[in-house]
């Protein structure tokens, strides 16, 4: 899709509650990002539209299927958006779940300056706004989040009642790799520039995904200093212990060069006591888009985790 088409799509999207038959642009978006599951799976119905969250207008995507056994919320990571989560959407649908995914503020088709947030609490409020507007069937709800999406769940847990029967954290964010140097660099540059050029790191062993990322028109090419400021402020207020919402399954690749996973995983284990950790040899940071073999390895563990929590899937 062209940037002009995406601008038109963003401007034309209706409120989620008022969304009707898909337009040609909406169909083209789904085709371009390979998330046209309602075309491939005739029993699946799809709806997309806008949801208000504070000053933000968030774009929500929902797939429903008959006789589903549960609902799955997906929360993407920093620089990502819903269109990049097709593999996990397909996983959820293949396991007989309804699937909900949305663009965080400043990402994808949602409003906000690209890749900017001033308060991580806004990420938690975004999760709450989406769940309130999604009109999901009354079924067990579980969540799978990647990186900054996991931080959004922490903020959600701090402000709202926890509705999830199971939670899966993929490469969860606390500190980025090299944070001590990054914090110093932030202190030096924040008064002189608003952003720095983004480096596209090889964060997956799937070469097709890495090539697509470079030409994805919804990718921010800059790392805003304001986002790093918000991260610093969030780390200063991060709880030291139990959030009181139960355990999670934490999936982490040992080849992750984006987050400081040796520090982060114990922090999440403290916030979600009783969590189990699945360490994936050779996996990078972008677990939602890792190679088919690595995805299959951790998703089999996810199936087991769900079954233990009364969420049987249909592989």
N, C-alpha and C positions, 0 to 999 in steps of 0.2 A: 504493500500500500504506500501511497505517496504521503508526505506531510500534509499536503492540502486535503486529501481524502480524510485523514485522521482529524484534522481541524473541523471539517464538515461533520464528521461523525460525532465528535465531542459536542458540537453546537446543537445537533439535531436529536441527540438521545433524550427520550422522554423520562419523566419521573418513573421509578421502577414500578410503583403501584398502578401507573397508567399505561405501561408498556403493552403493546399488542403484537400484531404480525410483524415479522422482521422486515426491515427495509433492505434494499440492495446493498447499501454500504455496510449494514450490520452483517449480512451474509458474507460479504467480501472480507470483512475483518476476521470472521471465524475461519474462513477458508485460508486466508493468508497465514494465520497463526496455527492452523491445523487443530482447531478446537470446534469444528463443525459436527459435533457428535449427534445433534438432532437430525442431521441429514444421513449420517451413517447408521444410526440406530433409530428406526422409525418409532419405537415406543417411547423414546426420550423426548421430552418437551423442554424448550429453552426460552429463557426470558432475560433481557438485559435492560438496564436503565440506571437512573441517577438516584442517589440517596444523600440527604443532607446530614452532615456531621459538623456541628459548629459552623465555622466559616467555609468549610470545604464541601464540595459536591463530589461524592464518591461514585464510581461506576461499578456496578454489581452484575455478576453473571450467575445464573442459576439453572441447573439441569435437574429435572424431576423424572422419575421413572415409576411405572406401576409396581405395586407390591414391594417397594423398597424396604430394606430392613433397618435403615438408619439414615442420618444426615451427616455429611462431612463438610466442615469448613476448612478451606485452605487459605493460609496467610503467607504471602510471598515476602522475599527479602529486599534489601536495599538495591536500588537500580533495576529491580525486576518489575514485572507486572503480570496481570492475569494471563495474557497471551502466551507467556513462557511456561505456564504450568500445565500444558496439555497432557503431558505424560502422567502427572498425578491425578488430573481430572479423569483421564481414561482409567487409571487404576481404581479410583473410587466408583466409577460407573460399573466397571467389570466385577466389582465386589458387591453389587446390588445396593449401593448407597446413592441417595440424592447428593449432589455436589454444589457447593456455594463457594465462589471466589470473587475477590474484589481488588481494586487498585487502591493501595494506600495513598494518603495525601502526597501530592508531588510526584506521583508515579502513573505510568500508563495514561489512561483517559481521564483520571480524576483531576480535580483542580488543585491549584497550589503551584508555587514555583518549582521547577524541575529539581527533584532530589533534595528538596529543602524541608526541614521541620524546625520549629523553634522550641518545641516541648514534646518529649517522647510521650507524655500523657495523651497527646492528640492521637497517637497510634492506638492506644487503648480505647479511647472514645470512638474511634472509627470502627473497631470491632463491634462495640456495643450498638452503634447506629445501624450497622449492616444486619446484625442478628435481629434487631427490632423490626426491620423493614422487610426481611427476606420472605416472610409468609411460608415458612417450611412446615411440612406435615408434622404432626405430633408423634415424633419418633426419637429414639436416642440420638444424641448429637455428640460427635467427636471432632477433634481438630488436629490438623497437621500443619506445622509452620516451619519456615526456613529462615535462619539467621536473624535479621532484624524483625521478621514476623514473630519470632520467639520473644523478643523484647516487647513487642506489642501485646503479647499474651500476658507477660508479667504486669504491664501497666493495666491491662484489663482486670487481672486478678486483684490488683490493689484497690480498684474502685467499684467493682461490680461483683454480684454473686456468680460463682463459677457454675456454668451449665453443662460442662463437658463430661461425658462418661469415660473418655479416654483422651490422652494428649500425646502427640508425637512431636519431638523437637529435632529438626534437622540442622546440624552445624550451628547451634545457637550462639547468638551474639552476646558477649559482655564486652570484652576488650578486643580490638583488632590486633593482628600480629604486629609487633614492633610498636606497641602503644606508647612506651616511654619516649621513644624518639618522636612519634607522631604528636604526642602532647606538647613536646618542646617546639616542634615545627609549627604547630597551631598557634602557640603563644607568640612566635616570631612573625607570622605572616598575617594574622587576623586583622591587624590595623592597616595593612597595605594592599590587600586584594580580597575580592569576594569569593573567588573560587580558584582551583588549580586544575590542570588538565588531568583527566582520568586516564589511568593505565588499565587496559583490558588484559588482565592476567589470565593465563590458561588454567581456569579453575574447575575444569572438567576433563575427563579423558575421552569425551565424545567430540571428535573434530567437526562434525556437521553442526553441532550446537554452537561451538565456538565461532565458526564461520558465519552462522546466521546472526549471532549476537553483534558482530561487527557491522552488519548491514540493517539491523533492526531500527526502524525509524523512531521508535519510542525510547531508545536508549539515550540517557544523558551523557554528554561527552565531558562534563565538568563535575568535579567534586566540590560542592559548596562549603565554604568555611562555616557557615551558620549551622549546617548539619553536625559538623564536628563539635561546635560549641554546645549544641543540644546533647550530644553524646556525653561530653564531659560533665554537663550538669546532671544528666541521668545517672551516670556512674557515682556521682557524689551523693545521690539520694537513694541508691539501690538498697533494698532491705538486706540485712545480713543473714537472715534465716528463713524458716518455713513460711510460705505464703498461705498455708492452710487449705490448699486445694487438692492435695493428694499427689501421687507420683506421676511421672511421665516416662516415656521411652525416649532416651536421648541417643540419636544416631550421629556418629561423628567419623569423618574420614581422617586417616593419619597422614594424608598428603595435603591437608588443608593449609594453604599459605595465605589465607585471608583473615581468619580469626585466630586468636591465641587460645587454641582449644585445650591445651593442657591446664590453663588457668580457668577457662570458661566452664568446662564440664563439671568440675567440683562445685563451682558456684551454683549451677543449675541443680545439682544433686542436693545442695543445701536448701534451695528455694522450693524444690519439689522432693521432699524426703521419701525414700523408698524407691526412687527412680532406678531404672536399669539402663545400662550404657551398652550400646552396640558399636564397637569400634571396627571400622571398615578399612582394612589394609589397601592402600593404593588409591583411595577415594579422595577427591578434592572437595572444595567448598560447595560447589553447585550441585548438591545431592539430588535436587529435583530434576536435574538434567545430566546426571552421570550416565556412563555407558549402560547399556541394557543389562549386562551381567551384574554390575554393581547395584543397579536399582533392584534387580530381581532378588539379590541377596538380602538387602535390608527390608524389602517389602514382604518377603516371607516372614521375617521377624515381626513386622508390623501385624501381619495376619494373626500370628500367635498371640501378640499383645492384646489385640482386639477380642479374640476368642476368650481369653481369660477374664475379660470385662463384660462378657455377655453381648458382644457385638460380632456375631458370627458372620464371616464373609463367604462369598461364593466364588472361589478361584476358577 
